[in-house]
């Protein structure tokens, strides 16, 4: 049975709220999950005491998330990003990784082409 860690959407129109859930990969997005690992609120909250940057609220049971990752549950791309923010897994994409990748080598000189001269 393939198991995924993904987001289940709740909340009102234009005010999303997500549960981070472990579910069978073949079930619908909002079907009953195997386990709820935490919540994610993507609406930025004002910083406390009015100083700093707004933040998005992530609550996660890290012990259970580590367990599910250990038994082979595959996180979706948004959940991968959230787990990387918490520090449970390595980020998939990083600015540093993108800068370190070298471009693929290109041909500097094409193969010589022989042109047959003569009459038919």
N, CA, C and O of each residue as an XYZ file, in Angstrom:
480
protein
N       0.848     -1.175      0.000
C       0.000      0.000      0.000
C       0.893      1.237      0.000
O       1.720      1.408      0.895
N       0.729      2.092     -0.993
C       1.507      3.328     -1.071
C       0.881      4.378     -0.166
O      -0.317      4.653     -0.234
N       1.722      4.956      0.680
C       1.246      5.949      1.650
C       1.906      7.282      1.341
O       3.105      7.346      1.068
N       1.106      8.356      1.386
C       1.617      9.695      1.113
C       1.331     10.607      2.303
O       0.336     10.448      3.011
N       2.229     11.561      2.498
C       1.986     12.642      3.449
C       1.592     13.837      2.604
O       2.373     14.280      1.761
N       0.400     14.365      2.812
C      -0.087     15.446      1.966
C      -0.971     16.394      2.749
O      -1.225     16.192      3.937
N      -1.438     17.436      2.067
C      -2.280     18.444      2.698
C      -3.745     18.159      2.383
O      -4.094     17.850      1.244
N      -4.598     18.265      3.398
C      -6.044     18.168      3.222
C      -6.617     19.552      3.507
O      -6.394     20.109      4.582
N      -7.351     20.107      2.549
C      -7.814     21.493      2.659
C      -9.097     21.590      3.468
O     -10.041     20.821      3.282
N      -9.097     22.555      4.366
C     -10.276     22.912      5.147
C     -10.396     24.422      5.109
O      -9.604     25.083      4.436
N     -11.350     24.975      5.802
C     -11.489     26.426      5.850
C     -12.534     26.913      4.864
O     -13.198     26.126      4.188
N     -12.663     28.236      4.800
C     -13.667     28.861      3.956
C     -13.062     29.257      2.612
O     -11.865     29.093      2.378
N     -13.917     29.780      1.737
C     -13.454     30.299      0.459
C     -12.516     31.473      0.714
O     -12.814     32.342      1.534
N     -11.400     31.501      0.024
C     -10.366     32.531      0.165
C      -9.736     32.572      1.556
O      -9.032     33.531      1.875
N      -9.965     31.576      2.378
C      -9.318     31.482      3.689
C      -8.951     30.026      3.946
O      -9.561     29.380      4.798
N      -7.960     29.497      3.220
C      -7.640     28.073      3.359
C      -6.955     27.760      4.687
O      -6.303     28.606      5.300
N      -7.128     26.531      5.096
C      -6.494     25.992      6.291
C      -6.252     24.520      5.971
O      -7.159     23.838      5.496
N      -5.058     24.028      6.220
C      -4.711     22.671      5.806
C      -4.341     21.805      7.000
O      -3.689     22.262      7.939
N      -4.768     20.546      6.949
C      -4.265     19.521      7.857
C      -3.160     18.774      7.123
O      -3.306     18.449      5.944
N      -2.067     18.503      7.806
C      -1.000     17.673      7.246
C      -1.348     16.248      7.642
O      -1.336     15.901      8.823
N      -1.661     15.419      6.641
C      -2.198     14.095      6.924
C      -1.378     13.008      6.254
O      -0.663     13.253      5.282
N      -1.495     11.801      6.793
C      -0.945     10.594      6.175
C      -2.145      9.832      5.631
O      -3.066      9.496      6.375
N      -2.129      9.559      4.317
C      -3.268      8.887      3.697
C      -2.781      7.937      2.622
O      -1.661      8.054      2.126
N      -3.636      7.004      2.274
C      -3.355      6.105      1.170
C      -3.266      6.942     -0.105
O      -4.066      7.859     -0.291
N      -2.327      6.652     -0.969
C      -2.086      7.471     -2.153
C      -3.265      7.473     -3.116
O      -3.420      8.414     -3.894
N      -4.092      6.446     -3.079
C      -5.187      6.327     -4.043
C      -6.498      6.933     -3.545
O      -7.494      6.905     -4.269
N      -6.524      7.473     -2.344
C      -7.767      8.063     -1.832
C      -7.871      9.525     -2.225
O      -6.891     10.139     -2.645
N      -9.067     10.075     -2.085
C      -9.320     11.473     -2.433
C      -8.627     12.400     -1.434
O      -8.223     11.976     -0.352
N      -8.497     13.677     -1.817
C      -7.746     14.643     -1.015
C      -8.325     14.800      0.393
O      -7.572     14.818      1.366
N      -9.640     14.913      0.516
C     -10.246     15.171      1.823
C     -10.904     13.935      2.433
O     -11.749     14.067      3.318
N     -10.531     12.735      1.977
C     -11.086     11.529      2.576
C     -10.455     11.309      3.955
O      -9.521     12.006      4.348
N     -10.981     10.341      4.661
C     -10.494     10.089      6.021
C      -9.033      9.614      5.978
O      -8.722      8.630      5.307
N      -8.139     10.310      6.692
C      -6.722      9.941      6.646
C      -6.395      8.826      7.631
O      -7.190      8.509      8.516
N      -5.217      8.239      7.466
C      -4.723      7.268      8.440
C      -4.359      7.974      9.740
O      -4.616      7.460     10.829
N      -3.755      9.165      9.617
C      -3.337      9.929     10.795
C      -3.182     11.405     10.417
O      -2.766     11.728      9.304
N      -3.521     12.289     11.350
C      -3.308     13.725     11.168
C      -2.030     14.087     11.913
O      -1.927     13.894     13.124
N      -1.042     14.624     11.162
C       0.251     14.950     11.761
C       0.315     16.373     12.282
O       1.080     16.656     13.204
N      -0.470     17.274     11.711
C      -0.409     18.662     12.151
C      -1.270     19.555     11.286
O      -2.113     19.083     10.523
N      -1.042     20.872     11.416
C      -1.810     21.842     10.657
C      -0.875     22.863     10.016
O       0.264     23.049     10.444
N      -1.390     23.517      8.979
C      -0.649     24.564      8.280
C      -1.640     25.651      7.894
O      -2.632     25.382      7.216
N      -1.370     26.876      8.325
C      -2.206     28.020      7.988
C      -1.407     28.935      7.066
O      -0.496     29.620      7.531
N      -1.725     28.965      5.763
C      -0.916     29.739      4.820
C      -1.173     31.250      4.847
O      -0.451     32.004      4.197
N      -2.178     31.695      5.580
C      -2.454     33.127      5.682
C      -1.441     33.741      6.652
O      -1.391     33.339      7.815
N      -0.632     34.708      6.197
C       0.381     35.282      7.097
C      -0.251     35.990      8.295
O      -1.192     36.769      8.145
N       0.273     35.711      9.467
C      -0.174     36.349     10.712
C       0.730     37.541     10.992
O       1.914     37.500     10.660
N       0.200     38.603     11.597
C       1.071     39.737     11.935
C       2.080     39.329     13.002
O       1.779     38.495     13.856
N       3.263     39.909     12.957
C       4.285     39.544     13.939
C       3.888     40.016     15.337
O       3.186     41.018     15.478
N       4.334     39.298     16.367
C       4.016     39.726     17.728
C       4.709     41.047     18.030
O       5.852     41.264     17.629
N       4.023     41.908     18.726
C       4.528     43.223     19.135
C       4.828     44.118     17.939
O       5.523     45.123     18.090
N       4.327     43.782     16.766
C       4.465     44.627     15.590
C       5.866     44.720     15.012
O       6.117     45.580     14.167
N       6.781     43.871     15.435
C       8.144     43.924     14.914
C       8.473     42.618     14.198
O       8.087     41.539     14.646
N       9.177     42.726     13.100
C       9.570     41.544     12.341
C       8.659     41.333     11.150
O       7.862     42.200     10.791
N       8.794     40.154     10.539
C       8.025     39.829      9.351
C       6.795     39.011      9.736
O       6.806     38.320     10.754
N       5.731     39.085      8.927
C       4.581     38.204      9.162
C       5.006     36.738      9.017
O       5.946     36.432      8.283
N       4.316     35.840      9.714
C       4.689     34.428      9.673
C       3.477     33.566      9.388
O       2.342     33.953      9.663
N       3.733     32.386      8.831
C       2.698     31.397      8.567
C       2.807     30.316      9.631
O       3.903     29.854      9.946
N       1.690     29.921     10.172
C       1.661     29.010     11.316
C       1.748     27.555     10.851
O       0.917     27.099     10.065
N       2.765     26.827     11.344
C       2.932     25.399     11.063
C       3.011     24.674     12.399
O       3.908     24.941     13.199
N       2.076     23.760     12.646
C       2.120     22.917     13.836
C       2.256     21.482     13.359
O       1.470     21.018     12.533
N       3.259     20.776     13.881
C       3.567     19.443     13.370
C       4.057     18.551     14.494
O       4.868     18.967     15.321
N       3.560     17.319     14.521
C       4.049     16.300     15.449
C       5.287     15.675     14.797
O       5.169     14.763     13.979
N       6.468     16.169     15.165
C       7.700     15.762     14.492
C       8.031     14.288     14.724
O       8.593     13.637     13.843
N       7.691     13.757     15.893
C       7.999     12.349     16.182
C       7.232     11.443     15.223
O       7.805     10.515     14.654
N       5.942     11.710     15.044
C       5.138     10.885     14.138
C       5.531     11.119     12.676
O       5.493     10.187     11.872
N       5.908     12.351     12.324
C       6.342     12.625     10.956
C       7.623     11.840     10.651
O       7.750     11.265      9.570
N       8.571     11.811     11.595
C       9.792     11.027     11.402
C       9.460      9.543     11.255
O      10.065      8.843     10.443
N       8.502      9.071     12.040
C       8.106      7.666     11.947
C       7.578      7.355     10.546
O       8.012      6.385      9.925
N       6.643      8.170     10.043
C       6.051      7.892      8.743
C       7.067      8.018      7.624
O       7.014      7.259      6.656
N       7.991      8.963      7.739
C       9.053      9.060      6.736
C       9.951      7.824      6.800
O      10.437      7.348      5.775
N      10.164      7.313      8.009
C      11.010      6.138      8.199
C      10.419      4.871      7.634
O      11.155      3.985      7.200
N       9.087      4.763      7.629
C       8.466      3.548      7.091
C       8.133      3.684      5.615
O       7.528      2.783      5.034
N       8.523      4.805      4.993
C       8.416      4.906      3.546
C       7.309      5.783      3.004
O       7.035      5.730      1.805
N       6.661      6.584      3.823
C       5.626      7.480      3.310
C       6.281      8.565      2.458
O       7.297      9.141      2.847
N       5.699      8.836      1.305
C       6.246      9.816      0.363
C       5.537     11.159      0.537
O       4.323     11.235      0.351
N       6.273     12.227      0.892
C       5.619     13.533      1.024
C       5.349     14.150     -0.348
O       6.129     13.978     -1.284
N       4.230     14.871     -0.451
C       3.952     15.626     -1.667
C       4.891     16.832     -1.709
O       5.567     17.123     -0.722
N       4.939     17.532     -2.839
C       5.859     18.661     -2.974
C       5.607     19.768     -1.946
O       6.569     20.246     -1.346
N       4.342     20.207     -1.709
C       4.141     21.234     -0.680
C       4.527     20.752      0.722
O       5.071     21.519      1.516
N       4.245     19.482      1.022
C       4.602     18.947      2.338
C       6.113     18.800      2.445
O       6.676     19.005      3.520
N       6.776     18.450      1.355
C       8.242     18.358      1.357
C       8.826     19.710      1.756
O       9.753     19.780      2.562
N       8.272     20.795      1.179
C       8.750     22.141      1.488
C       8.520     22.464      2.969
O       9.394     23.041      3.617
N       7.361     22.100      3.504
C       7.070     22.363      4.920
C       7.983     21.553      5.838
O       8.481     22.075      6.835
N       8.205     20.276      5.505
C       9.081     19.450      6.334
C      10.525     19.946      6.270
O      11.266     19.835      7.247
N      10.922     20.492      5.122
C      12.261     21.065      5.011
C      12.376     22.337      5.852
O      13.430     22.608      6.428
N      11.295     23.116      5.921
C      11.307     24.327      6.749
C      11.451     23.977      8.227
O      12.115     24.691      8.977
N      10.829     22.877      8.640
C      10.912     22.424     10.027
C      12.261     21.782     10.305
O      12.724     21.785     11.446
N      12.901     21.229      9.267
C      14.221     20.640      9.418
C      14.229     19.130      9.469
O      15.222     18.535      9.888
N      13.136     18.487      9.048
C      13.088     17.019      9.080
C      13.754     16.379      7.867
O      14.311     15.286      7.977
N      13.706     17.040      6.715
C      14.314     16.497      5.505
C      15.066     17.603      4.782
O      14.897     18.789      5.064
N      15.904     17.176      3.839
C      16.659     18.134      3.037
C      15.732     18.771      2.001
O      14.856     18.092      1.464
N      15.910     20.059      1.712
C      15.075     20.685      0.684
C      15.310     20.051     -0.678
O      16.433     19.674     -1.014
N      14.236     19.938     -1.460
C      14.353     19.391     -2.804
C      15.098     20.357     -3.703
O      16.016     19.979     -4.432
N      14.687     21.598     -3.634
C      15.279     22.623     -4.485
C      15.858     23.705     -3.597
O      15.245     24.108     -2.609
N      17.030     24.165     -3.950
C      17.696     25.200     -3.178
C      18.362     26.160     -4.144
O      18.810     25.753     -5.216
N      18.431     27.424     -3.778
C      19.088     28.407     -4.627
C      20.562     28.053     -4.775
O      21.135     28.197     -5.855
N      21.173     27.594     -3.692
C      22.586     27.234     -3.731
C      22.805     26.040     -4.659
O      23.764     26.019     -5.431
N      21.916     25.046     -4.585
C      22.044     23.885     -5.456
C      21.884     24.282     -6.915
O      22.591     23.763     -7.779
N      20.965     25.194     -7.200
C      20.745     25.617     -8.576
C      21.955     26.375     -9.109
O      22.288     26.253    -10.287
N      22.616     27.157     -8.257
C      23.780     27.910     -8.695
C      24.982     26.994     -8.895
O      25.821     27.259     -9.756
N      25.078     25.923     -8.115
C      26.219     25.026     -8.206
C      26.139     24.094     -9.404
O      27.160     23.578     -9.856
N      24.933     23.872     -9.923
C      24.807     22.987    -11.065
C      25.442     23.648    -12.270
O      25.179     24.810    -12.576
N      26.272     22.892    -12.938
C      26.952     23.417    -14.109
C      26.083     23.162    -15.333
O      25.386     22.150    -15.401
N      26.121     24.070    -16.295
C      25.342     23.813    -17.512
C      25.919     22.625    -18.269
O      27.108     22.322    -18.165
N      25.070     21.968    -19.021
C      25.509     20.809    -19.793
C      26.498     21.256    -20.861
O      26.321     22.315    -21.463
N      27.540     20.460    -21.104
C      28.510     20.863    -22.127
C      27.870     20.846    -23.516
O      27.067     19.971    -23.841
N      28.242     21.824    -24.312
C      27.735     21.881    -25.679
C      28.888     21.615    -26.635
O      30.057     21.733    -26.267
N      28.554     21.266    -27.825
C      29.578     21.013    -28.827
C      30.204     22.348    -29.235
O      29.506     23.282    -29.628
N      31.525     22.418    -29.134
C      32.201     23.660    -29.508
C      32.499     23.701    -31.000
O      32.446     24.763    -31.620
N      32.803     22.576    -31.558
C      33.043     22.549    -32.998
C      32.225     21.407    -33.590
O      32.354     20.259    -33.165
N      31.402     21.718    -34.551
C      30.595     20.654    -35.151
C      31.470     19.702    -35.955
O      32.588     20.036    -36.345
N      30.943     18.527    -36.191
C      31.668     17.552    -37.014
C      31.875     18.105    -38.400
O      30.979     18.748    -38.945
N      33.025     17.873    -38.981
C      33.245     18.365    -40.342
C      32.307     17.642    -41.320
O      32.116     16.428    -41.250
N      31.752     18.407    -42.199
C      30.829     17.855    -43.174
C      31.542     17.810    -44.514
O      32.085     18.817    -44.969
N      31.542     16.639    -45.148
C      32.173     16.505    -46.449
C      31.150     16.773    -47.537
O      30.081     16.163    -47.567
N      31.481     17.666    -48.404
C      30.579     17.986    -49.491
C      31.139     17.327    -50.749
O      32.272     17.590    -51.154
N      30.340     16.483    -51.347
C      30.793     15.774    -52.557
C      30.638     16.694    -53.747
O      29.547     17.182    -54.046
N      31.732     16.916    -54.407
C      31.663     17.755    -55.606
C      31.762     16.854    -56.831
O      32.553     15.911    -56.866
N      31.004     17.139    -57.757
C      31.029     16.328    -58.974
C      29.702     16.429    -59.677
O      28.726     16.956    -59.144
N      29.690     15.916    -60.872
C      28.436     15.985    -61.618
C      27.783     14.620    -61.601
O      28.443     13.588    -61.483
N      26.523     14.645    -61.716
C      25.769     13.412    -61.670
C      25.586     12.776    -63.007
O      24.962     11.719    -63.107
